[in-house]
């Protein structure tokens, strides 16, 4: 028998398989599950348990960012345009969102 809390989590939690590594992406605001208005700017945390990750990454997600403010002269295939897999996973739910790593170096 599966516990009710596992079928209907009280906080948003996603198990991720990114580039062959597993991790957990989670939030601490339960309103993110039920109130679309909280999806404007919110915080998520990512942990993958790998040696190179010394602490849980605190991410700020902005779903109303302005993608046209990016540098139009930059080549899309350049190193500056590469995004970590966790950002791409977040964008599968919130297309076009910007992700701030809040001082943590993004890891691939």
MODELLER restraints for C-alpha pairs under 7 A, 6 or more apart:
rsr = mdl.restraints
at = mdl.atoms
rsr.add(forms.Gaussian(group=physical.xy_distance, feature=features.Distance(at['CA:10:A'], at['CA:30:A']), mean=6.03, stdev=0.5))
rsr.add(forms.Gaussian(group=physical.xy_distance, feature=features.Distance(at['CA:11:A'], at['CA:27:A']), mean=6.34, stdev=0.5))
rsr.add(forms.Gaussian(group=physical.xy_distance, feature=features.Distance(at['CA:11:A'], at['CA:28:A']), mean=6.08, stdev=0.5))
rsr.add(forms.Gaussian(group=physical.xy_distance, feature=features.Distance(at['CA:11:A'], at['CA:29:A']), mean=6.44, stdev=0.5))
rsr.add(forms.Gaussian(group=physical.xy_distance, feature=features.Distance(at['CA:11:A'], at['CA:30:A']), mean=4.73, stdev=0.5))
rsr.add(forms.Gaussian(group=physical.xy_distance, feature=features.Distance(at['CA:12:A'], at['CA:26:A']), mean=5.57, stdev=0.5))
rsr.add(forms.Gaussian(group=physical.xy_distance, feature=features.Distance(at['CA:12:A'], at['CA:27:A']), mean=5.36, stdev=0.5))
rsr.add(forms.Gaussian(group=physical.xy_distance, feature=features.Distance(at['CA:12:A'], at['CA:30:A']), mean=6.66, stdev=0.5))
rsr.add(forms.Gaussian(group=physical.xy_distance, feature=features.Distance(at['CA:12:A'], at['CA:32:A']), mean=6.87, stdev=0.5))
rsr.add(forms.Gaussian(group=physical.xy_distance, feature=features.Distance(at['CA:12:A'], at['CA:33:A']), mean=6.20, stdev=0.5))
rsr.add(forms.Gaussian(group=physical.xy_distance, feature=features.Distance(at['CA:13:A'], at['CA:25:A']), mean=5.91, stdev=0.5))
rsr.add(forms.Gaussian(group=physical.xy_distance, feature=features.Distance(at['CA:13:A'], at['CA:26:A']), mean=4.35, stdev=0.5))
rsr.add(forms.Gaussian(group=physical.xy_distance, feature=features.Distance(at['CA:13:A'], at['CA:27:A']), mean=6.63, stdev=0.5))
rsr.add(forms.Gaussian(group=physical.xy_distance, feature=features.Distance(at['CA:14:A'], at['CA:24:A']), mean=5.86, stdev=0.5))
rsr.add(forms.Gaussian(group=physical.xy_distance, feature=features.Distance(at['CA:14:A'], at['CA:25:A']), mean=5.14, stdev=0.5))
rsr.add(forms.Gaussian(group=physical.xy_distance, feature=features.Distance(at['CA:14:A'], at['CA:26:A']), mean=6.16, stdev=0.5))
rsr.add(forms.Gaussian(group=physical.xy_distance, feature=features.Distance(at['CA:15:A'], at['CA:23:A']), mean=5.98, stdev=0.5))
rsr.add(forms.Gaussian(group=physical.xy_distance, feature=features.Distance(at['CA:15:A'], at['CA:24:A']), mean=4.78, stdev=0.5))
rsr.add(forms.Gaussian(group=physical.xy_distance, feature=features.Distance(at['CA:15:A'], at['CA:25:A']), mean=6.41, stdev=0.5))
rsr.add(forms.Gaussian(group=physical.xy_distance, feature=features.Distance(at['CA:16:A'], at['CA:22:A']), mean=5.50, stdev=0.5))
rsr.add(forms.Gaussian(group=physical.xy_distance, feature=features.Distance(at['CA:16:A'], at['CA:23:A']), mean=5.12, stdev=0.5))
rsr.add(forms.Gaussian(group=physical.xy_distance, feature=features.Distance(at['CA:16:A'], at['CA:24:A']), mean=5.93, stdev=0.5))
rsr.add(forms.Gaussian(group=physical.xy_distance, feature=features.Distance(at['CA:17:A'], at['CA:23:A']), mean=6.42, stdev=0.5))
rsr.add(forms.Gaussian(group=physical.xy_distance, feature=features.Distance(at['CA:18:A'], at['CA:85:A']), mean=5.92, stdev=0.5))
rsr.add(forms.Gaussian(group=physical.xy_distance, feature=features.Distance(at['CA:18:A'], at['CA:86:A']), mean=6.89, stdev=0.5))
rsr.add(forms.Gaussian(group=physical.xy_distance, feature=features.Distance(at['CA:22:A'], at['CA:48:A']), mean=6.01, stdev=0.5))
rsr.add(forms.Gaussian(group=physical.xy_distance, feature=features.Distance(at['CA:23:A'], at['CA:47:A']), mean=5.55, stdev=0.5))
rsr.add(forms.Gaussian(group=physical.xy_distance, feature=features.Distance(at['CA:23:A'], at['CA:48:A']), mean=3.90, stdev=0.5))
rsr.add(forms.Gaussian(group=physical.xy_distance, feature=features.Distance(at['CA:24:A'], at['CA:46:A']), mean=5.66, stdev=0.5))
rsr.add(forms.Gaussian(group=physical.xy_distance, feature=features.Distance(at['CA:24:A'], at['CA:47:A']), mean=5.37, stdev=0.5))
rsr.add(forms.Gaussian(group=physical.xy_distance, feature=features.Distance(at['CA:24:A'], at['CA:48:A']), mean=6.23, stdev=0.5))
rsr.add(forms.Gaussian(group=physical.xy_distance, feature=features.Distance(at['CA:25:A'], at['CA:44:A']), mean=6.68, stdev=0.5))
rsr.add(forms.Gaussian(group=physical.xy_distance, feature=features.Distance(at['CA:25:A'], at['CA:45:A']), mean=5.59, stdev=0.5))
rsr.add(forms.Gaussian(group=physical.xy_distance, feature=features.Distance(at['CA:25:A'], at['CA:46:A']), mean=4.47, stdev=0.5))
rsr.add(forms.Gaussian(group=physical.xy_distance, feature=features.Distance(at['CA:25:A'], at['CA:47:A']), mean=6.67, stdev=0.5))
rsr.add(forms.Gaussian(group=physical.xy_distance, feature=features.Distance(at['CA:26:A'], at['CA:44:A']), mean=5.49, stdev=0.5))
rsr.add(forms.Gaussian(group=physical.xy_distance, feature=features.Distance(at['CA:26:A'], at['CA:45:A']), mean=5.28, stdev=0.5))
rsr.add(forms.Gaussian(group=physical.xy_distance, feature=features.Distance(at['CA:26:A'], at['CA:46:A']), mean=6.53, stdev=0.5))
rsr.add(forms.Gaussian(group=physical.xy_distance, feature=features.Distance(at['CA:27:A'], at['CA:43:A']), mean=6.38, stdev=0.5))
rsr.add(forms.Gaussian(group=physical.xy_distance, feature=features.Distance(at['CA:27:A'], at['CA:44:A']), mean=4.58, stdev=0.5))
rsr.add(forms.Gaussian(group=physical.xy_distance, feature=features.Distance(at['CA:27:A'], at['CA:45:A']), mean=6.11, stdev=0.5))
rsr.add(forms.Gaussian(group=physical.xy_distance, feature=features.Distance(at['CA:31:A'], at['CA:38:A']), mean=6.63, stdev=0.5))
rsr.add(forms.Gaussian(group=physical.xy_distance, feature=features.Distance(at['CA:32:A'], at['CA:38:A']), mean=5.78, stdev=0.5))
rsr.add(forms.Gaussian(group=physical.xy_distance, feature=features.Distance(at['CA:32:A'], at['CA:39:A']), mean=6.49, stdev=0.5))
rsr.add(forms.Gaussian(group=physical.xy_distance, feature=features.Distance(at['CA:39:A'], at['CA:63:A']), mean=6.78, stdev=0.5))
rsr.add(forms.Gaussian(group=physical.xy_distance, feature=features.Distance(at['CA:40:A'], at['CA:62:A']), mean=5.95, stdev=0.5))
rsr.add(forms.Gaussian(group=physical.xy_distance, feature=features.Distance(at['CA:40:A'], at['CA:63:A']), mean=5.35, stdev=0.5))
rsr.add(forms.Gaussian(group=physical.xy_distance, feature=features.Distance(at['CA:40:A'], at['CA:64:A']), mean=6.26, stdev=0.5))
rsr.add(forms.Gaussian(group=physical.xy_distance, feature=features.Distance(at['CA:41:A'], at['CA:60:A']), mean=6.99, stdev=0.5))
rsr.add(forms.Gaussian(group=physical.xy_distance, feature=features.Distance(at['CA:41:A'], at['CA:61:A']), mean=5.53, stdev=0.5))
rsr.add(forms.Gaussian(group=physical.xy_distance, feature=features.Distance(at['CA:41:A'], at['CA:62:A']), mean=4.50, stdev=0.5))
rsr.add(forms.Gaussian(group=physical.xy_distance, feature=features.Distance(at['CA:41:A'], at['CA:63:A']), mean=6.39, stdev=0.5))
rsr.add(forms.Gaussian(group=physical.xy_distance, feature=features.Distance(at['CA:42:A'], at['CA:60:A']), mean=5.79, stdev=0.5))
rsr.add(forms.Gaussian(group=physical.xy_distance, feature=features.Distance(at['CA:42:A'], at['CA:61:A']), mean=5.38, stdev=0.5))
rsr.add(forms.Gaussian(group=physical.xy_distance, feature=features.Distance(at['CA:42:A'], at['CA:62:A']), mean=6.82, stdev=0.5))
rsr.add(forms.Gaussian(group=physical.xy_distance, feature=features.Distance(at['CA:43:A'], at['CA:59:A']), mean=5.61, stdev=0.5))
rsr.add(forms.Gaussian(group=physical.xy_distance, feature=features.Distance(at['CA:43:A'], at['CA:60:A']), mean=4.56, stdev=0.5))
rsr.add(forms.Gaussian(group=physical.xy_distance, feature=features.Distance(at['CA:43:A'], at['CA:61:A']), mean=6.00, stdev=0.5))
rsr.add(forms.Gaussian(group=physical.xy_distance, feature=features.Distance(at['CA:44:A'], at['CA:58:A']), mean=6.19, stdev=0.5))
rsr.add(forms.Gaussian(group=physical.xy_distance, feature=features.Distance(at['CA:44:A'], at['CA:59:A']), mean=5.18, stdev=0.5))
rsr.add(forms.Gaussian(group=physical.xy_distance, feature=features.Distance(at['CA:44:A'], at['CA:60:A']), mean=6.41, stdev=0.5))
rsr.add(forms.Gaussian(group=physical.xy_distance, feature=features.Distance(at['CA:45:A'], at['CA:56:A']), mean=6.37, stdev=0.5))
rsr.add(forms.Gaussian(group=physical.xy_distance, feature=features.Distance(at['CA:45:A'], at['CA:57:A']), mean=5.47, stdev=0.5))
rsr.add(forms.Gaussian(group=physical.xy_distance, feature=features.Distance(at['CA:45:A'], at['CA:58:A']), mean=4.73, stdev=0.5))
rsr.add(forms.Gaussian(group=physical.xy_distance, feature=features.Distance(at['CA:45:A'], at['CA:59:A']), mean=5.79, stdev=0.5))
rsr.add(forms.Gaussian(group=physical.xy_distance, feature=features.Distance(at['CA:46:A'], at['CA:56:A']), mean=5.72, stdev=0.5))
rsr.add(forms.Gaussian(group=physical.xy_distance, feature=features.Distance(at['CA:46:A'], at['CA:57:A']), mean=5.10, stdev=0.5))
rsr.add(forms.Gaussian(group=physical.xy_distance, feature=features.Distance(at['CA:46:A'], at['CA:58:A']), mean=6.77, stdev=0.5))
rsr.add(forms.Gaussian(group=physical.xy_distance, feature=features.Distance(at['CA:47:A'], at['CA:56:A']), mean=5.01, stdev=0.5))
rsr.add(forms.Gaussian(group=physical.xy_distance, feature=features.Distance(at['CA:47:A'], at['CA:57:A']), mean=6.47, stdev=0.5))
rsr.add(forms.Gaussian(group=physical.xy_distance, feature=features.Distance(at['CA:57:A'], at['CA:104:A']), mean=6.56, stdev=0.5))
rsr.add(forms.Gaussian(group=physical.xy_distance, feature=features.Distance(at['CA:58:A'], at['CA:101:A']), mean=6.26, stdev=0.5))
rsr.add(forms.Gaussian(group=physical.xy_distance, feature=features.Distance(at['CA:58:A'], at['CA:102:A']), mean=6.48, stdev=0.5))
rsr.add(forms.Gaussian(group=physical.xy_distance, feature=features.Distance(at['CA:59:A'], at['CA:99:A']), mean=6.41, stdev=0.5))
rsr.add(forms.Gaussian(group=physical.xy_distance, feature=features.Distance(at['CA:59:A'], at['CA:100:A']), mean=5.56, stdev=0.5))
rsr.add(forms.Gaussian(group=physical.xy_distance, feature=features.Distance(at['CA:59:A'], at['CA:101:A']), mean=4.84, stdev=0.5))
rsr.add(forms.Gaussian(group=physical.xy_distance, feature=features.Distance(at['CA:59:A'], at['CA:102:A']), mean=6.34, stdev=0.5))
rsr.add(forms.Gaussian(group=physical.xy_distance, feature=features.Distance(at['CA:60:A'], at['CA:99:A']), mean=5.74, stdev=0.5))
rsr.add(forms.Gaussian(group=physical.xy_distance, feature=features.Distance(at['CA:60:A'], at['CA:100:A']), mean=5.03, stdev=0.5))
rsr.add(forms.Gaussian(group=physical.xy_distance, feature=features.Distance(at['CA:60:A'], at['CA:101:A']), mean=6.67, stdev=0.5))
rsr.add(forms.Gaussian(group=physical.xy_distance, feature=features.Distance(at['CA:61:A'], at['CA:97:A']), mean=6.49, stdev=0.5))
rsr.add(forms.Gaussian(group=physical.xy_distance, feature=features.Distance(at['CA:61:A'], at['CA:98:A']), mean=5.87, stdev=0.5))
rsr.add(forms.Gaussian(group=physical.xy_distance, feature=features.Distance(at['CA:61:A'], at['CA:99:A']), mean=4.83, stdev=0.5))
rsr.add(forms.Gaussian(group=physical.xy_distance, feature=features.Distance(at['CA:61:A'], at['CA:100:A']), mean=6.54, stdev=0.5))
rsr.add(forms.Gaussian(group=physical.xy_distance, feature=features.Distance(at['CA:62:A'], at['CA:97:A']), mean=5.45, stdev=0.5))
rsr.add(forms.Gaussian(group=physical.xy_distance, feature=features.Distance(at['CA:62:A'], at['CA:98:A']), mean=5.28, stdev=0.5))
rsr.add(forms.Gaussian(group=physical.xy_distance, feature=features.Distance(at['CA:62:A'], at['CA:99:A']), mean=6.58, stdev=0.5))
rsr.add(forms.Gaussian(group=physical.xy_distance, feature=features.Distance(at['CA:63:A'], at['CA:94:A']), mean=6.40, stdev=0.5))
rsr.add(forms.Gaussian(group=physical.xy_distance, feature=features.Distance(at['CA:63:A'], at['CA:96:A']), mean=6.73, stdev=0.5))
rsr.add(forms.Gaussian(group=physical.xy_distance, feature=features.Distance(at['CA:63:A'], at['CA:97:A']), mean=4.25, stdev=0.5))
rsr.add(forms.Gaussian(group=physical.xy_distance, feature=features.Distance(at['CA:63:A'], at['CA:98:A']), mean=6.54, stdev=0.5))
rsr.add(forms.Gaussian(group=physical.xy_distance, feature=features.Distance(at['CA:64:A'], at['CA:97:A']), mean=6.68, stdev=0.5))
rsr.add(forms.Gaussian(group=physical.xy_distance, feature=features.Distance(at['CA:65:A'], at['CA:97:A']), mean=6.26, stdev=0.5))
rsr.add(forms.Gaussian(group=physical.xy_distance, feature=features.Distance(at['CA:65:A'], at['CA:98:A']), mean=6.18, stdev=0.5))
rsr.add(forms.Gaussian(group=physical.xy_distance, feature=features.Distance(at['CA:84:A'], at['CA:106:A']), mean=6.65, stdev=0.5))
rsr.add(forms.Gaussian(group=physical.xy_distance, feature=features.Distance(at['CA:84:A'], at['CA:107:A']), mean=6.28, stdev=0.5))
rsr.add(forms.Gaussian(group=physical.xy_distance, feature=features.Distance(at['CA:84:A'], at['CA:108:A']), mean=4.99, stdev=0.5))
rsr.add(forms.Gaussian(group=physical.xy_distance, feature=features.Distance(at['CA:85:A'], at['CA:108:A']), mean=6.36, stdev=0.5))
rsr.add(forms.Gaussian(group=physical.xy_distance, feature=features.Distance(at['CA:87:A'], at['CA:99:A']), mean=6.58, stdev=0.5))
rsr.add(forms.Gaussian(group=physical.xy_distance, feature=features.Distance(at['CA:91:A'], at['CA:97:A']), mean=6.16, stdev=0.5))
